[in-house]
Amino acid sequence: MNVLPRLILCLLLFFSLNIQAQVQVSGIVKDALTGKALVGATVSDPAGIDGVTTNEEGTFSFRTTSDSLLVQFVGYQNALLTPLLDEGYYRIQLQSDNLLETVNVRAEAPQLTFRSAEAVSLLQKRDLKRLQQLSPQSILNQVPGVYMQSGALNTNRITIRGIGNRSPFSTAKIRAFLDDIPLTNGVGETTIEDIDLSLLESIEVYKGPTASNYGAALGGLIHMRTTNPDQATNQIGAQFEIGDYGLSRQVIQSQYANAEEQLLLQLNYNRTHSDGYRDNNEYDRESFTAIGKIGSGDRHQSTVLVNYTDVKAFIPSSLNETDFLNEPSKAAFPWAQVRGFEDYERVVAGLSHTYDWLEFGAGNQVSTTLSLFGSYRDNYESRPFNILRETNWSTGYRLTTDFRKGAQRRAPNVQLGIEAYNESYQWTTNITNDGVLGNLLSDNNERRSYLNAFASANWDLGERWLLKAGLNFNQTNYDLEDLFPDDGNDISGDYAFESVWSPRLSLAYQFSPLWSVFATISHGFSVPTLEETLNPDGSRNPDIQPERGWNYELGSKGAYLNGKLHYDISVYSMQIQDLLVARRTALDQFIGVNAGETVHNGLEASLRYQWLGGPSQLTTQLSYSYADYRFENFTDGDNDFSGNELTGTAPHQLGAWIDFVSKMGLYANVTFEYVDAFPMRDDNSIYSEAYNVFNTKIGWRKTVNKRWDLDVYMGINNLLDEAYASMILINAGSFGGNLPRYYYPGLPRNLFGGIQLNYRW
């Protein structure tokens, strides 16, 4: 046989082998415990050349030349299938990488897929349990671009990309939801620290204006989600924890779930007490939560949630520099003198029902969800300058209609909706006689309302392109009724802000199943509080307007080394106009001023690597934020601060953690947080001190006889005993010749330990 026939024969044989190697594979990916389909799971060859992500039904289908399949999903152990059969159909069940609890993943969590076109981070159950569950501060500060400061358990401020850092004592300009129930009041202030972490399955953090389904807050969105009824486990459990400074914490919770009846009932009681590190720092909180999730057939599902919280917290307030350096455990003198405190009860409740009222074609579906929600808060606050009594009532509804395309999702997924909110805020102030209620000083009733209408659409443009568009319309109104005419200054009146339209457009391109890039343009806004619209004489300022801003962003996310290495990186630029400045005019009074513009240029990155997988696991993560935030054009009175660094935002933040879990149940982790120095005044004359904080936790957890789950642990916060300020009051005023009080001291080194026991049947 001459060379040419041999060459032709070899080519034919090679070609036939390649044809034979092209196998068609399909199947479905589910949670091994719950049986729930996993949406966005990556199914590919180990090299990442051929692959797809599972659709809304958890299914996949594609051709590959490989003899193996690698299946990956965040929060689950990887699965490797080999050898493959042509025309094979595979039912793949993934195990959670948490030894005790199944990570419950929802289809609406877009950050779980590498094809996401948004800057969003996910904290799952294991993240929430990594450290002490007393406060979300250390947990949230591991998310790039997020900075939570804590002056006390009841005094916190969360900022995202520098937005909200001018709020004196609370979180503002960021929206928050518990499931679909708003935790943000009618003037944009949010309190999430009342929600005990034991209630939550996950926290989603959207950074920058989201501009569609959940409003268009400048800073972004924090969405806390409770347990889903697909987790069909009946259990009762208790957790007991003690720690330094008189800390004691108890959690008792029970759950009944029946997958066939589509029913989940969950009860949670938790109590927290702390004597506090500082004087006048005692804290007590009791909370009870009931959650019911009920399905009816394939088309109906209802959810009921009621949360009751009772808090009494004494207030040590901030310190001047001398006291902060020399006597950090003392309380501010005026607050200690009157034993200042706040004592409030809060109820949050919601009812929602989803009806899949139309199904057609290959899995096409139209559904409508109606959510009714309400809240009540009654607060008594004793302060050095007066006594504040306030009552908040709010009600609202949220109505959405969704169109979901079938398996291939070639047409857009569309959501249309409306959210309406009404709040009555009644507040009075009285003279304080060393903490004893005196004569009435003011009596007011505010009515706050807003209307959000929104629309969003997602288009799959071929196998690799994803286009998302959203539009939000907002109308906000305030009405103030002055019920105390004796002071001769009636500040009653109506106030309505201009309507705000906020668009969003995102585009993502998937280079491979494990690597994508995205670009986003979005608009957001933040309205002032009613008090900030008032002049010092009580008259209304008709010129004050909401802050508005545009966000431009490029990002990429992906995985390498067979899914062991995950990365997420974004660069962005935000331009904020009509910057709202809270100018202090008296000890207890702030007024708002639209004072200029800021530019927020930044970079956020996270890198996670799994060194060991399987029964024993070793994982590390590194997160970094760079913030070049400046006043572009900022004039406050006679002062021109244009070009200065933005107050209250660190240019560099670094977070890192390392987790180890052995197959014997032993586990350990160390978490690191670095915050760079930042300006504390708009003129950049004073800077905070940079600091490093290490936290660690070790324990042993085991499942016994398939029914008993035991977790015994201990930990150390601030391992190296760093002296630092855990919260800064920017632009602190000085009254009566006293030094300005900027600093809330962070806790010194402190220990905690506990035990958690669950019984499942």
Buried (B, 14 or more C-beta within 10 A) or exposed (E): EEEEEEEEEEEEEEEEEEEEBEBBBBBBBBBBBBEBBBBBBBBBBBEBEBBBBBBBEBBBBBEBEBEBBBBBBBBBBBBEBEEBEEEBEBEBBBBBBBBBBBBBBBBEBBBBBBBBBBBBBBBBBBBBBBBBBBBBBBBBBBBBBBBBBBBBBBBBBBBBBBBBBBBBBBBBBBBBBBBBBBBBBBBBBBBBBBBBBBBBBBBBBBBBBBBBBBBBBBBBBBBBBBBBBBBBBBBBBBBBBBBBBBBBBBBBBBBBBEBEEBBBBBBBBBBBBBEBBBBBBBBBBBBBBBBBBBBEEEBBBBBBBBBBBBBBBBBBBBBBBEBBEEEBBBBBBBBBEBBBBBBBBBBBBBBBBBBBEEBEEEBBBBBBBBBBBBBBBBBBBBBBBBBBBBBBBBBBBBBBBBBBBBBEBEBBBBBBBBBBBBBBBBBBBBEBEEBEBEEBBBBBBBBBBBBBBBBBBBBBEEEEBBBBBBBBBBBBBBBBBBEBEEEEEBBBBEBEBEEBEBBBBBBBBBEBBBBBBBBBBBBBBBBBBBBBBBEEEBEBBEEBBBBBBBBBBBBBBBBEEBBBBBBBBBBBBBBBBBBBBBBBEEEEEBBBBBBBBBBBBBBBBBBBBBEEBEEEBBBBBBBBBBBBBBBBBBEBEEEBBEEBBBBBBBBBBBBBBBBBBBEEBBBBBBBBBBBBEBBBBBEBEBEBEEBEBBBBBBBBBBBEEEEEBBBBBBBBBBBEEBEBBBBBBBBBBEEEEEEBBBBBBBBBEBEBBBBBBBBBE
